[in-house]
């Protein structure tokens, strides 16, 4: 079973471009290595990772065996609206992992200091 952690900025203002970082705990076994007894370790990599925001696809990747264990996926989004984010990935063993996050986007006028 895999798990994941998501890093987003503490404050996101509408219209801003911001970075998301998703770290997935996964062995990403290439199928080329052997264990201590010389037995070939079966290939098991994340085949597909998809991120949606309010049901719309915003990021997709299909990693290969060239990706190291515990991959870090980093991408940028433009803040347009708050909503529910869903990260879903599938590996070679048909395991489906998920991470959900509620994205809060502040209105652009809320970022101006009071009195100006």
Backbone atoms as SQL, in Angstrom:
CREATE TABLE atoms (id INTEGER PRIMARY KEY, chain TEXT, resi INTEGER, resn TEXT, atom TEXT, x REAL, y REAL, z REAL);
INSERT INTO atoms VALUES
  (1, 'A', 1, 'UNK', 'N', 0.846, -1.188, 0.000),
  (2, 'A', 1, 'UNK', 'CA', 0.000, 0.000, 0.000),
  (3, 'A', 1, 'UNK', 'C', 0.888, 1.247, 0.000),
  (4, 'A', 2, 'UNK', 'N', 0.484, 2.246, -0.751),
  (5, 'A', 2, 'UNK', 'CA', 1.253, 3.482, -0.818),
  (6, 'A', 2, 'UNK', 'C', 0.492, 4.608, -0.143),
  (7, 'A', 3, 'UNK', 'N', 1.228, 5.636, 0.207),
  (8, 'A', 3, 'UNK', 'CA', 0.617, 6.835, 0.759),
  (9, 'A', 3, 'UNK', 'C', 1.240, 8.029, 0.055),
  (10, 'A', 4, 'UNK', 'N', 0.693, 9.203, 0.300),
  (11, 'A', 4, 'UNK', 'CA', 1.195, 10.392, -0.376),
  (12, 'A', 4, 'UNK', 'C', 1.044, 11.608, 0.521),
  (13, 'A', 5, 'UNK', 'N', 1.874, 12.613, 0.224),
  (14, 'A', 5, 'UNK', 'CA', 1.789, 13.895, 0.919),
  (15, 'A', 5, 'UNK', 'C', 1.740, 14.991, -0.130),
  (16, 'A', 6, 'UNK', 'N', 0.940, 15.997, 0.146),
  (17, 'A', 6, 'UNK', 'CA', 0.782, 17.117, -0.771),
  (18, 'A', 6, 'UNK', 'C', 1.255, 18.392, -0.088),
  (19, 'A', 7, 'UNK', 'N', 1.997, 19.198, -0.832),
  (20, 'A', 7, 'UNK', 'CA', 2.449, 20.490, -0.315),
  (21, 'A', 7, 'UNK', 'C', 1.886, 21.584, -1.220),
  (22, 'A', 8, 'UNK', 'N', 1.127, 22.494, -0.611),
  (23, 'A', 8, 'UNK', 'CA', 0.581, 23.655, -1.321),
  (24, 'A', 8, 'UNK', 'C', 0.917, 24.894, -0.499),
  (25, 'A', 9, 'UNK', 'N', 0.952, 26.060, -1.130),
  (26, 'A', 9, 'UNK', 'CA', 1.221, 27.279, -0.360),
  (27, 'A', 9, 'UNK', 'C', 0.149, 27.499, 0.709),
  (28, 'A', 10, 'UNK', 'N', 0.499, 28.153, 1.818),
  (29, 'A', 10, 'UNK', 'CA', -0.472, 28.379, 2.892),
  (30, 'A', 10, 'UNK', 'C', -1.581, 29.347, 2.486),
  (31, 'A', 11, 'UNK', 'N', -1.304, 30.213, 1.512),
  (32, 'A', 11, 'UNK', 'CA', -2.297, 31.194, 1.075),
  (33, 'A', 11, 'UNK', 'C', -2.264, 31.272, -0.446),
  (34, 'A', 12, 'UNK', 'N', -3.434, 31.104, -1.060),
  (35, 'A', 12, 'UNK', 'CA', -3.540, 31.142, -2.521),
  (36, 'A', 12, 'UNK', 'C', -4.576, 32.198, -2.884),
  (37, 'A', 13, 'UNK', 'N', -4.162, 33.161, -3.721),
  (38, 'A', 13, 'UNK', 'CA', -5.038, 34.263, -4.120),
  (39, 'A', 13, 'UNK', 'C', -5.452, 34.051, -5.579),
  (40, 'A', 14, 'UNK', 'N', -6.721, 34.333, -5.857),
  (41, 'A', 14, 'UNK', 'CA', -7.266, 34.152, -7.196),
  (42, 'A', 14, 'UNK', 'C', -6.398, 34.868, -8.234),
  (43, 'A', 15, 'UNK', 'N', -6.069, 34.156, -9.307),
  (44, 'A', 15, 'UNK', 'CA', -5.238, 34.696, -10.374),
  (45, 'A', 15, 'UNK', 'C', -3.772, 34.351, -10.246),
  (46, 'A', 16, 'UNK', 'N', -3.326, 33.985, -9.051),
  (47, 'A', 16, 'UNK', 'CA', -1.927, 33.620, -8.837),
  (48, 'A', 16, 'UNK', 'C', -1.611, 32.271, -9.468),
  (49, 'A', 17, 'UNK', 'N', -0.363, 32.116, -9.886),
  (50, 'A', 17, 'UNK', 'CA', 0.148, 30.813, -10.299),
  (51, 'A', 17, 'UNK', 'C', 0.900, 30.260, -9.096),
  (52, 'A', 18, 'UNK', 'N', 0.570, 29.035, -8.700),
  (53, 'A', 18, 'UNK', 'CA', 1.195, 28.457, -7.519),
  (54, 'A', 18, 'UNK', 'C', 1.680, 27.041, -7.808),
  (55, 'A', 19, 'UNK', 'N', 2.629, 26.596, -6.979),
  (56, 'A', 19, 'UNK', 'CA', 3.246, 25.286, -7.160),
  (57, 'A', 19, 'UNK', 'C', 2.646, 24.268, -6.209),
  (58, 'A', 20, 'UNK', 'N', 2.375, 23.078, -6.733),
  (59, 'A', 20, 'UNK', 'CA', 1.960, 21.937, -5.920),
  (60, 'A', 20, 'UNK', 'C', 3.044, 20.890, -6.002),
  (61, 'A', 21, 'UNK', 'N', 3.289, 20.218, -4.887),
  (62, 'A', 21, 'UNK', 'CA', 4.273, 19.137, -4.844),
  (63, 'A', 21, 'UNK', 'C', 3.608, 17.927, -4.210),
  (64, 'A', 22, 'UNK', 'N', 3.610, 16.821, -4.948),
  (65, 'A', 22, 'UNK', 'CA', 3.012, 15.576, -4.470),
  (66, 'A', 22, 'UNK', 'C', 4.105, 14.529, -4.353),
  (67, 'A', 23, 'UNK', 'N', 4.312, 14.025, -3.144),
  (68, 'A', 23, 'UNK', 'CA', 5.279, 12.966, -2.892),
  (69, 'A', 23, 'UNK', 'C', 4.505, 11.680, -2.662),
  (70, 'A', 24, 'UNK', 'N', 4.751, 10.687, -3.519),
  (71, 'A', 24, 'UNK', 'CA', 4.060, 9.396, -3.407),
  (72, 'A', 24, 'UNK', 'C', 5.066, 8.361, -2.910),
  (73, 'A', 25, 'UNK', 'N', 4.749, 7.712, -1.799),
  (74, 'A', 25, 'UNK', 'CA', 5.600, 6.639, -1.275),
  (75, 'A', 25, 'UNK', 'C', 5.319, 5.378, -2.080),
  (76, 'A', 26, 'UNK', 'N', 6.253, 5.033, -2.953),
  (77, 'A', 26, 'UNK', 'CA', 6.077, 3.886, -3.843),
  (78, 'A', 26, 'UNK', 'C', 7.457, 3.362, -4.225),
  (79, 'A', 27, 'UNK', 'N', 7.657, 2.041, -4.293),
  (80, 'A', 27, 'UNK', 'CA', 8.986, 1.497, -4.585),
  (81, 'A', 27, 'UNK', 'C', 9.474, 1.752, -6.007),
  (82, 'A', 28, 'UNK', 'N', 8.578, 1.902, -6.966),
  (83, 'A', 28, 'UNK', 'CA', 8.937, 2.123, -8.369),
  (84, 'A', 28, 'UNK', 'C', 9.974, 1.092, -8.824),
  (85, 'A', 29, 'UNK', 'N', 9.696, -0.186, -8.580),
  (86, 'A', 29, 'UNK', 'CA', 10.597, -1.271, -8.964),
  (87, 'A', 29, 'UNK', 'C', 10.630, -1.412, -10.482),
  (88, 'A', 30, 'UNK', 'N', 11.819, -1.325, -11.047),
  (89, 'A', 30, 'UNK', 'CA', 11.989, -1.296, -12.504),
  (90, 'A', 30, 'UNK', 'C', 11.815, -2.652, -13.176),
  (91, 'A', 31, 'UNK', 'N', 11.977, -3.722, -12.421),
  (92, 'A', 31, 'UNK', 'CA', 11.928, -5.057, -13.014),
  (93, 'A', 31, 'UNK', 'C', 13.298, -5.534, -13.458),
  (94, 'A', 32, 'UNK', 'N', 14.346, -4.742, -13.233),
  (95, 'A', 32, 'UNK', 'CA', 15.704, -5.098, -13.635),
  (96, 'A', 32, 'UNK', 'C', 16.586, -5.498, -12.457),
  (97, 'A', 33, 'UNK', 'N', 16.142, -5.236, -11.247),
  (98, 'A', 33, 'UNK', 'CA', 16.961, -5.527, -10.067),
  (99, 'A', 33, 'UNK', 'C', 16.612, -6.880, -9.459),
  (100, 'A', 34, 'UNK', 'N', 17.559, -7.416, -8.702),
  (101, 'A', 34, 'UNK', 'CA', 17.353, -8.700, -8.027),
  (102, 'A', 34, 'UNK', 'C', 17.418, -8.487, -6.510),
  (103, 'A', 35, 'UNK', 'N', 16.725, -9.367, -5.788),
  (104, 'A', 35, 'UNK', 'CA', 16.778, -9.285, -4.328),
  (105, 'A', 35, 'UNK', 'C', 18.055, -9.955, -3.831),
  (106, 'A', 36, 'UNK', 'N', 18.216, -10.063, -2.522),
  (107, 'A', 36, 'UNK', 'CA', 19.441, -10.601, -1.924),
  (108, 'A', 36, 'UNK', 'C', 19.689, -12.063, -2.310),
  (109, 'A', 37, 'UNK', 'N', 18.621, -12.783, -2.673),
  (110, 'A', 37, 'UNK', 'CA', 18.747, -14.189, -3.074),
  (111, 'A', 37, 'UNK', 'C', 18.927, -14.343, -4.581),
  (112, 'A', 38, 'UNK', 'N', 19.006, -13.235, -5.290),
  (113, 'A', 38, 'UNK', 'CA', 19.198, -13.294, -6.734),
  (114, 'A', 38, 'UNK', 'C', 17.922, -13.414, -7.546),
  (115, 'A', 39, 'UNK', 'N', 16.782, -13.350, -6.885),
  (116, 'A', 39, 'UNK', 'CA', 15.502, -13.457, -7.582),
  (117, 'A', 39, 'UNK', 'C', 15.136, -12.084, -8.144),
  (118, 'A', 40, 'UNK', 'N', 14.718, -12.079, -9.406),
  (119, 'A', 40, 'UNK', 'CA', 14.334, -10.837, -10.064),
  (120, 'A', 40, 'UNK', 'C', 13.119, -10.222, -9.373),
  (121, 'A', 41, 'UNK', 'N', 13.216, -8.942, -9.026),
  (122, 'A', 41, 'UNK', 'CA', 12.096, -8.235, -8.393),
  (123, 'A', 41, 'UNK', 'C', 11.147, -7.804, -9.505),
  (124, 'A', 42, 'UNK', 'N', 9.905, -8.211, -9.386),
  (125, 'A', 42, 'UNK', 'CA', 8.906, -7.928, -10.420),
  (126, 'A', 42, 'UNK', 'C', 8.699, -6.423, -10.580),
  (127, 'A', 43, 'UNK', 'N', 8.539, -6.001, -11.820),
  (128, 'A', 43, 'UNK', 'CA', 8.298, -4.588, -12.119),
  (129, 'A', 43, 'UNK', 'C', 7.019, -4.120, -11.429),
  (130, 'A', 44, 'UNK', 'N', 7.104, -2.966, -10.796),
  (131, 'A', 44, 'UNK', 'CA', 5.929, -2.344, -10.194),
  (132, 'A', 44, 'UNK', 'C', 6.175, -0.835, -10.134),
  (133, 'A', 45, 'UNK', 'N', 5.718, -0.132, -11.154),
  (134, 'A', 45, 'UNK', 'CA', 5.842, 1.318, -11.205),
  (135, 'A', 45, 'UNK', 'C', 4.457, 1.929, -11.311),
  (136, 'A', 46, 'UNK', 'N', 4.358, 3.181, -10.941),
  (137, 'A', 46, 'UNK', 'CA', 3.110, 3.915, -11.135),
  (138, 'A', 46, 'UNK', 'C', 2.949, 4.095, -12.640),
  (139, 'A', 47, 'UNK', 'N', 1.842, 3.638, -13.160),
  (140, 'A', 47, 'UNK', 'CA', 1.608, 3.707, -14.600),
  (141, 'A', 47, 'UNK', 'C', 0.890, 4.979, -15.015),
  (142, 'A', 48, 'UNK', 'N', 0.110, 5.511, -14.079),
  (143, 'A', 48, 'UNK', 'CA', -0.740, 6.645, -14.444),
  (144, 'A', 48, 'UNK', 'C', -1.057, 7.440, -13.179),
  (145, 'A', 49, 'UNK', 'N', -0.889, 8.748, -13.231),
  (146, 'A', 49, 'UNK', 'CA', -1.278, 9.618, -12.126),
  (147, 'A', 49, 'UNK', 'C', -2.091, 10.758, -12.709),
  (148, 'A', 50, 'UNK', 'N', -3.233, 11.018, -12.102),
  (149, 'A', 50, 'UNK', 'CA', -4.152, 12.039, -12.590),
  (150, 'A', 50, 'UNK', 'C', -4.575, 12.928, -11.431),
  (151, 'A', 51, 'UNK', 'N', -4.620, 14.237, -11.685),
  (152, 'A', 51, 'UNK', 'CA', -5.110, 15.199, -10.703),
  (153, 'A', 51, 'UNK', 'C', -6.290, 15.934, -11.313),
  (154, 'A', 52, 'UNK', 'N', -7.388, 15.986, -10.571),
  (155, 'A', 52, 'UNK', 'CA', -8.549, 16.746, -11.012),
  (156, 'A', 52, 'UNK', 'C', -8.900, 17.798, -9.968),
  (157, 'A', 53, 'UNK', 'N', -9.460, 18.889, -10.436),
  (158, 'A', 53, 'UNK', 'CA', -9.964, 19.952, -9.564),
  (159, 'A', 53, 'UNK', 'C', -11.417, 20.170, -9.942),
  (160, 'A', 54, 'UNK', 'N', -12.305, 19.935, -9.001),
  (161, 'A', 54, 'UNK', 'CA', -13.753, 20.020, -9.243),
  (162, 'A', 54, 'UNK', 'C', -14.157, 19.175, -10.451),
  (163, 'A', 55, 'UNK', 'N', -13.541, 18.002, -10.572),
  (164, 'A', 55, 'UNK', 'CA', -13.891, 17.067, -11.636),
  (165, 'A', 55, 'UNK', 'C', -13.215, 17.312, -12.973),
  (166, 'A', 56, 'UNK', 'N', -12.441, 18.393, -13.094),
  (167, 'A', 56, 'UNK', 'CA', -11.741, 18.696, -14.353),
  (168, 'A', 56, 'UNK', 'C', -10.274, 18.303, -14.231),
  (169, 'A', 57, 'UNK', 'N', -9.755, 17.659, -15.237),
  (170, 'A', 57, 'UNK', 'CA', -8.351, 17.260, -15.236),
  (171, 'A', 57, 'UNK', 'C', -7.449, 18.491, -15.306),
  (172, 'A', 58, 'UNK', 'N', -6.471, 18.557, -14.382),
  (173, 'A', 58, 'UNK', 'CA', -5.522, 19.672, -14.384),
  (174, 'A', 58, 'UNK', 'C', -4.075, 19.200, -14.512),
  (175, 'A', 59, 'UNK', 'N', -3.835, 17.907, -14.302),
  (176, 'A', 59, 'UNK', 'CA', -2.483, 17.364, -14.408),
  (177, 'A', 59, 'UNK', 'C', -2.574, 15.869, -14.648),
  (178, 'A', 60, 'UNK', 'N', -1.697, 15.374, -15.558),
  (179, 'A', 60, 'UNK', 'CA', -1.638, 13.943, -15.843),
  (180, 'A', 60, 'UNK', 'C', -0.192, 13.585, -16.156),
  (181, 'A', 61, 'UNK', 'N', 0.239, 12.430, -15.665),
  (182, 'A', 61, 'UNK', 'CA', 1.586, 11.949, -15.959),
  (183, 'A', 61, 'UNK', 'C', 1.554, 10.427, -16.048),
  (184, 'A', 62, 'UNK', 'N', 2.397, 9.882, -16.923),
  (185, 'A', 62, 'UNK', 'CA', 2.560, 8.440, -17.061),
  (186, 'A', 62, 'UNK', 'C', 4.039, 8.116, -16.873),
  (187, 'A', 63, 'UNK', 'N', 4.464, 7.927, -15.619),
  (188, 'A', 63, 'UNK', 'CA', 5.880, 7.683, -15.334),
  (189, 'A', 63, 'UNK', 'C', 6.357, 6.363, -15.943),
  (190, 'A', 64, 'UNK', 'N', 7.680, 6.219, -16.036),
  (191, 'A', 64, 'UNK', 'CA', 8.279, 4.991, -16.552),
  (192, 'A', 64, 'UNK', 'C', 9.220, 4.418, -15.506),
  (193, 'A', 65, 'UNK', 'N', 9.940, 3.379, -15.886),
  (194, 'A', 65, 'UNK', 'CA', 10.872, 2.748, -14.952),
  (195, 'A', 65, 'UNK', 'C', 12.055, 3.654, -14.633),
  (196, 'A', 66, 'UNK', 'N', 12.224, 4.733, -15.374),
  (197, 'A', 66, 'UNK', 'CA', 13.312, 5.663, -15.114),
  (198, 'A', 66, 'UNK', 'C', 13.077, 6.582, -13.934),
  (199, 'A', 67, 'UNK', 'N', 11.924, 6.498, -13.306),
  (200, 'A', 67, 'UNK', 'CA', 11.590, 7.349, -12.169),
  (201, 'A', 67, 'UNK', 'C', 12.002, 6.635, -10.880),
  (202, 'A', 68, 'UNK', 'N', 12.668, 7.355, -10.004),
  (203, 'A', 68, 'UNK', 'CA', 13.177, 6.782, -8.753),
  (204, 'A', 68, 'UNK', 'C', 12.043, 6.447, -7.782),
  (205, 'A', 69, 'UNK', 'N', 12.399, 5.681, -6.772),
  (206, 'A', 69, 'UNK', 'CA', 11.444, 5.347, -5.717),
  (207, 'A', 69, 'UNK', 'C', 10.943, 6.618, -5.045),
  (208, 'A', 70, 'UNK', 'N', 9.744, 6.551, -4.522),
  (209, 'A', 70, 'UNK', 'CA', 9.115, 7.681, -3.832),
  (210, 'A', 70, 'UNK', 'C', 9.129, 8.937, -4.703),
  (211, 'A', 71, 'UNK', 'N', 8.489, 8.870, -5.867),
  (212, 'A', 71, 'UNK', 'CA', 8.570, 9.995, -6.808),
  (213, 'A', 71, 'UNK', 'C', 7.906, 11.264, -6.277),
  (214, 'A', 72, 'UNK', 'N', 8.515, 12.378, -6.676),
  (215, 'A', 72, 'UNK', 'CA', 7.999, 13.699, -6.336),
  (216, 'A', 72, 'UNK', 'C', 7.501, 14.332, -7.627),
  (217, 'A', 73, 'UNK', 'N', 6.223, 14.624, -7.680),
  (218, 'A', 73, 'UNK', 'CA', 5.618, 15.261, -8.838),
  (219, 'A', 73, 'UNK', 'C', 5.378, 16.721, -8.486),
  (220, 'A', 74, 'UNK', 'N', 5.863, 17.613, -9.325),
  (221, 'A', 74, 'UNK', 'CA', 5.757, 19.040, -9.059),
  (222, 'A', 74, 'UNK', 'C', 5.157, 19.710, -10.293),
  (223, 'A', 75, 'UNK', 'N', 4.126, 20.509, -10.082),
  (224, 'A', 75, 'UNK', 'CA', 3.510, 21.210, -11.199),
  (225, 'A', 75, 'UNK', 'C', 2.870, 22.497, -10.710),
  (226, 'A', 76, 'UNK', 'N', 2.502, 23.355, -11.660),
  (227, 'A', 76, 'UNK', 'CA', 1.947, 24.665, -11.351),
  (228, 'A', 76, 'UNK', 'C', 0.509, 24.756, -11.832),
  (229, 'A', 77, 'UNK', 'N', -0.303, 25.523, -11.097),
  (230, 'A', 77, 'UNK', 'CA', -1.682, 25.806, -11.471),
  (231, 'A', 77, 'UNK', 'C', -1.942, 27.294, -11.322),
  (232, 'A', 78, 'UNK', 'N', -2.878, 27.787, -12.084),
  (233, 'A', 78, 'UNK', 'CA', -3.360, 29.153, -11.888),
  (234, 'A', 78, 'UNK', 'C', -4.602, 29.064, -11.014),
  (235, 'A', 79, 'UNK', 'N', -4.631, 29.850, -9.951),
  (236, 'A', 79, 'UNK', 'CA', -5.747, 29.831, -9.007),
  (237, 'A', 79, 'UNK', 'C', -6.955, 30.537, -9.621),
  (238, 'A', 80, 'UNK', 'N', -7.995, 29.774, -9.899),
  (239, 'A', 80, 'UNK', 'CA', -9.216, 30.364, -10.446),
  (240, 'A', 80, 'UNK', 'C', -10.392, 30.191, -9.500),
  (241, 'A', 81, 'UNK', 'N', -10.423, 29.064, -8.783),
  (242, 'A', 81, 'UNK', 'CA', -11.556, 28.795, -7.901),
  (243, 'A', 81, 'UNK', 'C', -11.166, 27.808, -6.815),
  (244, 'A', 82, 'UNK', 'N', -11.890, 27.857, -5.723),
  (245, 'A', 82, 'UNK', 'CA', -11.722, 26.861, -4.670),
  (246, 'A', 82, 'UNK', 'C', -12.394, 25.576, -5.120),
  (247, 'A', 83, 'UNK', 'N', -12.020, 24.478, -4.496),
  (248, 'A', 83, 'UNK', 'CA', -12.684, 23.230, -4.844),
  (249, 'A', 83, 'UNK', 'C', -11.964, 22.009, -4.323),
  (250, 'A', 84, 'UNK', 'N', -12.500, 20.877, -4.720),
  (251, 'A', 84, 'UNK', 'CA', -11.977, 19.586, -4.284),
  (252, 'A', 84, 'UNK', 'C', -10.969, 19.056, -5.298),
  (253, 'A', 85, 'UNK', 'N', -9.780, 18.759, -4.799),
  (254, 'A', 85, 'UNK', 'CA', -8.753, 18.158, -5.641),
  (255, 'A', 85, 'UNK', 'C', -8.697, 16.674, -5.343),
  (256, 'A', 86, 'UNK', 'N', -8.523, 15.889, -6.399),
  (257, 'A', 86, 'UNK', 'CA', -8.373, 14.448, -6.258),
  (258, 'A', 86, 'UNK', 'C', -7.145, 14.021, -7.037),
  (259, 'A', 87, 'UNK', 'N', -6.220, 13.371, -6.357),
  (260, 'A', 87, 'UNK', 'CA', -5.055, 12.761, -6.987),
  (261, 'A', 87, 'UNK', 'C', -5.298, 11.256, -6.969),
  (262, 'A', 88, 'UNK', 'N', -5.179, 10.616, -8.122),
  (263, 'A', 88, 'UNK', 'CA', -5.401, 9.166, -8.207),
  (264, 'A', 88, 'UNK', 'C', -4.300, 8.562, -9.067),
  (265, 'A', 89, 'UNK', 'N', -3.701, 7.475, -8.579),
  (266, 'A', 89, 'UNK', 'CA', -2.652, 6.805, -9.326),
  (267, 'A', 89, 'UNK', 'C', -2.893, 5.303, -9.323),
  (268, 'A', 90, 'UNK', 'N', -2.371, 4.656, -10.384),
  (269, 'A', 90, 'UNK', 'CA', -2.504, 3.209, -10.560),
  (270, 'A', 90, 'UNK', 'C', -1.120, 2.657, -10.867),
  (271, 'A', 91, 'UNK', 'N', -0.770, 1.534, -10.209),
  (272, 'A', 91, 'UNK', 'CA', 0.533, 0.935, -10.488),
  (273, 'A', 91, 'UNK', 'C', 0.381, -0.383, -11.236),
  (274, 'A', 92, 'UNK', 'N', 1.515, -1.043, -11.527),
  (275, 'A', 92, 'UNK', 'CA', 1.513, -2.292, -12.293),
  (276, 'A', 92, 'UNK', 'C', 0.777, -3.429, -11.599),
  (277, 'A', 93, 'UNK', 'N', 0.653, -3.363, -10.289),
  (278, 'A', 93, 'UNK', 'CA', -0.064, -4.408, -9.546),
  (279, 'A', 93, 'UNK', 'C', -1.550, -4.072, -9.395),
  (280, 'A', 94, 'UNK', 'N', -2.009, -3.066, -10.131),
  (281, 'A', 94, 'UNK', 'CA', -3.407, -2.624, -10.159),
  (282, 'A', 94, 'UNK', 'C', -3.850, -1.968, -8.851),
  (283, 'A', 95, 'UNK', 'N', -2.886, -1.558, -8.018),
  (284, 'A', 95, 'UNK', 'CA', -3.236, -0.812, -6.813),
  (285, 'A', 95, 'UNK', 'C', -3.647, 0.595, -7.230),
  (286, 'A', 96, 'UNK', 'N', -4.751, 1.062, -6.676),
  (287, 'A', 96, 'UNK', 'CA', -5.234, 2.416, -6.945),
  (288, 'A', 96, 'UNK', 'C', -5.073, 3.228, -5.664),
  (289, 'A', 97, 'UNK', 'N', -4.252, 4.260, -5.737),
  (290, 'A', 97, 'UNK', 'CA', -4.042, 5.146, -4.595),
  (291, 'A', 97, 'UNK', 'C', -4.772, 6.455, -4.824),
  (292, 'A', 98, 'UNK', 'N', -5.184, 7.072, -3.730),
  (293, 'A', 98, 'UNK', 'CA', -5.897, 8.352, -3.811),
  (294, 'A', 98, 'UNK', 'C', -5.454, 9.284, -2.704),
  (295, 'A', 99, 'UNK', 'N', -5.495, 10.561, -3.036),
  (296, 'A', 99, 'UNK', 'CA', -5.305, 11.609, -2.042),
  (297, 'A', 99, 'UNK', 'C', -6.283, 12.718, -2.386),
  (298, 'A', 100, 'UNK', 'N', -7.026, 13.163, -1.397),
  (299, 'A', 100, 'UNK', 'CA', -7.996, 14.248, -1.601),
  (300, 'A', 100, 'UNK', 'C', -7.537, 15.471, -0.823),
  (301, 'A', 101, 'UNK', 'N', -7.812, 16.640, -1.407),
  (302, 'A', 101, 'UNK', 'CA', -7.425, 17.896, -0.763),
  (303, 'A', 101, 'UNK', 'C', -8.444, 18.963, -1.149),
  (304, 'A', 102, 'UNK', 'N', -8.839, 19.777, -0.177),
  (305, 'A', 102, 'UNK', 'CA', -9.725, 20.905, -0.460),
  (306, 'A', 102, 'UNK', 'C', -8.853, 22.133, -0.682),
  (307, 'A', 103, 'UNK', 'N', -8.935, 22.669, -1.883),
  (308, 'A', 103, 'UNK', 'CA', -8.154, 23.845, -2.258),
  (309, 'A', 103, 'UNK', 'C', -8.977, 25.089, -1.951),
  (310, 'A', 104, 'UNK', 'N', -8.404, 26.014, -1.185),
  (311, 'A', 104, 'UNK', 'CA', -9.087, 27.261, -0.828),
  (312, 'A', 104, 'UNK', 'C', -8.379, 28.413, -1.545),
  (313, 'A', 105, 'UNK', 'N', -9.129, 29.089, -2.417),
  (314, 'A', 105, 'UNK', 'CA', -8.606, 30.225, -3.175),
  (315, 'A', 105, 'UNK', 'C', -9.307, 31.477, -2.668),
  (316, 'A', 106, 'UNK', 'N', -8.508, 32.445, -2.213),
  (317, 'A', 106, 'UNK', 'CA', -9.063, 33.700, -1.714),
  (318, 'A', 106, 'UNK', 'C', -9.352, 34.646, -2.881),
  (319, 'A', 107, 'UNK', 'N', -10.386, 35.471, -2.768),
  (320, 'A', 107, 'UNK', 'CA', -10.657, 36.468, -3.818),
  (321, 'A', 107, 'UNK', 'C', -9.475, 37.419, -3.974),
  (322, 'A', 108, 'UNK', 'N', -9.253, 37.906, -5.183),
  (323, 'A', 108, 'UNK', 'CA', -8.107, 38.783, -5.464),
  (324, 'A', 108, 'UNK', 'C', -8.157, 40.057, -4.638),
  (325, 'A', 109, 'UNK', 'N', -9.333, 40.621, -4.417),
  (326, 'A', 109, 'UNK', 'CA', -9.422, 41.862, -3.650),
  (327, 'A', 109, 'UNK', 'C', -9.122, 41.664, -2.178),
  (328, 'A', 110, 'UNK', 'N', -9.119, 40.433, -1.687),
  (329, 'A', 110, 'UNK', 'CA', -8.821, 40.165, -0.281),
  (330, 'A', 110, 'UNK', 'C', -7.330, 40.270, -0.009),
  (331, 'A', 111, 'UNK', 'N', -6.502, 40.296, -1.064),
  (332, 'A', 111, 'UNK', 'CA', -5.054, 40.331, -0.848),
  (333, 'A', 111, 'UNK', 'C', -4.521, 41.743, -0.634),
  (334, 'A', 112, 'UNK', 'N', -5.343, 42.786, -0.875),
  (335, 'A', 112, 'UNK', 'CA', -4.895, 44.163, -0.681),
  (336, 'A', 112, 'UNK', 'C', -4.924, 44.518, 0.795),
  (337, 'A', 113, 'UNK', 'N', -3.884, 45.198, 1.289),
  (338, 'A', 113, 'UNK', 'CA', -3.869, 45.599, 2.693),
  (339, 'A', 113, 'UNK', 'C', -5.004, 46.602, 2.978),
  (340, 'A', 114, 'UNK', 'N', -5.521, 46.522, 4.193),
  (341, 'A', 114, 'UNK', 'CA', -6.598, 47.430, 4.595),
  (342, 'A', 114, 'UNK', 'C', -6.078, 48.863, 4.639),
  (343, 'A', 115, 'UNK', 'N', -6.934, 49.804, 4.220),
  (344, 'A', 115, 'UNK', 'CA', -6.593, 51.212, 4.273),
  (345, 'A', 115, 'UNK', 'C', -5.896, 51.745, 3.043),
  (346, 'A', 116, 'UNK', 'N', -5.648, 50.917, 2.050),
  (347, 'A', 116, 'UNK', 'CA', -4.971, 51.391, 0.821),
  (348, 'A', 116, 'UNK', 'C', -5.915, 51.387, -0.337);
